[in-house]
Amino acid sequence: MEKYANLFLIKLTKVMEFIIASLLACGIIIMICQLIGTMQHLPDLNTYPNYDDLLTSCFNLIIGVELIRMLYMHTPLSVIEVLLFAIARQVIIDHSSPVNSLLGVIAIAVLFATRRFLFSQFDETEKTVFRASQKVYRINHLFHLNIPCESRDDTLLDVLLHKMDEDGTEARIGTCIYFSDIGLRVAKITDGKITRIEVIRSIH
């Protein structure tokens, strides 16, 4: 019972995140349209939007877009990008004291250092599940990947099994093999045969 309740809550939260992201996207689109409609007032410093208002509105909209990305991607990188834009907005728009500006710049440097040195190669990934019989060269061509293969006839299963033999790895669901910037994971086994393989691409 607990298993089904957890599954229900996971699906419910995904639906809620999608609804929130959709509403946020609709709101941002409406605000962009409103901003476009008021652009004729830009030269007038006493009327909205003047230059400072334009910068503020654009930064707010960009942060909103990054929030949408954070809601559906669920990656540390998306959180870092939201924080980067938020801090950059604070430094550029608010015109606060030099000390606050310096602290903002230091905070941005810390975020960049965190991403560069504390994230492992596959902390940030894009994952797609393919049939094991898919040709590797077609996947490489369509998705701009670089999965190593010896011929155009090699399938994902061929590459996976060859690498597993080299590594001495046993084939079971969840088994992963890694190349320089690509990982392959056994996603599904049917009647003792691997039928689905997840391609894990590092986005560093």
N, C-alpha and C positions, 0 to 999 in steps of 0.2 A: 504493500500500500504506500509506504514511504517513497519507494522508487517512482511510482506513478505520480505522486504528489510533486516530487522534485522535477520530474519531466514536464508536468503541467506548468509549474512556476517558471521554468526555463523558457518554455514556449510563450507564456504570457508576457514575460519581461521583454522578449524579442519583439512581440507584437506592439507592446507599449512604446518601446524605443523607436520602432518604425513610425508609429503614429506621431510621436513627439518630433522626430526628425522631419516628417512630412509637414507638420504644422509650422515648424521653424522655417523650413524651406519656403513654404507659401508666404509666410510673413516677410521673409527677406526679399522675395520677388516683388511683393507689393511695395515694400520700402524703396527698392531700387527704382521701380516705376515712378513713385512719388518724387524721389530725388531727381530723376531725369526731367520730370515736369517742372521742377523749380530751378533748373540750371540757368534760365535767363536772368535770374536775380544775382548771379554769382559776382558780377563786378561791383554791386552795391554793398558796401561794408555794413550798412545798417539794416539790411534785409537778409532773411534766410534764403538760401545758404550763402554765406560768405566763405572765404577760403578756409578759415579755421573750422567752420561748420562742416564743410565738404570733407576735410581730412578726418574729422571725428566720425562722421557718418560712414565713410568708407572703411575706417578701421573697425567700427562696430559691426558692419556687414561682413567683413572678412573674418572676424572672430566668430560670428554666427555660422558662417560656412564651415570653419574648422570644427565647431561644435557638432555640426551635422556629421562630418567625417568621423569624429571621435565616437559618436553614437553607433555608427554602423560598422566601423573598423575594429574597435576594441583593441587597439595596439598602444604600447607605450609611446611610439612616435607621434601618434595623433594627439596625445595629451601634451607632449613636449611642444608641439606646434601651436596648440591653443595658448599655452603659457608664454611662448615666445611673442606671439602677436599681442597678447594682453600687456606684457611688460613693455614691448616696443611702443604700444599706444600710450602707456603711462609716461614714457620718457619723451616721446615726440610731441604729444598733444598738450599735456598738462603744463609745460613750461615751468616746472617746479624748480627748487633750488639746485645748485650744482651738485650738492651732496646726494640728493635724491636721484639725480640723473646718473651720477657715478655708480650708485648702488644698483640702479636698473641695468646699466651696462655690465656690471659684475655678475648680476643675476643671469643675464643672457649668456655671458661667457661660461658660467657654471652649467647652464642647460646644454650648451654645445659640447662641453667637456663630458658631461654625463652621457650624452648620446654617443660620443666618439669612443670613450674608454670603458664605460660600464655596461653597455649593451653587448651581448654576445652576437655572433654573426646571424643567428637564426631567431633572435628575439623579435625582429621585425620581419614578418613574412606575409606572402600572399599564397593561399592554398587553393588548389583546384583538383577535383577528383576526375580521373579519366578511366575509360575501359582499359584493361591490361593489354588488349590487342591493338590499341591505337599506335600508329606509326610515329616513331620519335621525330623523324624529320618534319612531319606535318605539324606536330605540336610546337617544335622549335620555330618553324616558319610563322605559324599563326599567332603565337603568343610571345614571340621574340625571346625565346629561351635558348639555353646552350647546354642541353642534356647531351652528354657524350654518347655517340653511337658509331659503330664501325661501318654500317651500310644503310642505304635508304629503306631497306626492308626490316630493319630492327624495330621491334615493338618495345613498349615500356616494360613489358614482362621480360623480354630478352635482356634489356639493360639491367633491370633489377636483379634477375637471377645471376647474371654474370658477375655483378658487383658483390652480391651476397656470397657467391662461391669464393671470390677473392678474399672477402673479409671473414669467411667462416661463420656467417650468420644464418640462423634458422628462420625459415619462412613461417611467420604467424602474424595475425592481425596486430598492427601497431609497430611491426619491425620497420626500422628506418635505415636507409643508407644515404651517405652524403658525398657530394662532389664539392667543388670549390664554392659555388654559390647556389647550388640546387640540391634539394633533398627529395628522396622518393620514399613513401611510406605505404606499407600494405594496408589498404583500407577495407577490403572485403575478400573473404575466401568462401567459395561455394563448392561443395563436394570435393574438398581437398585441393581445389585449384584457385589460384589468385585471379580474381575477376575485376577488381577495382584497385587502382593505385593513385594515391594522392601526391601531386607534385607540389613541393614546398619551395617557394622562391624567396630567397633573401632579398629585401628591398633596401639594403644599405648601399 
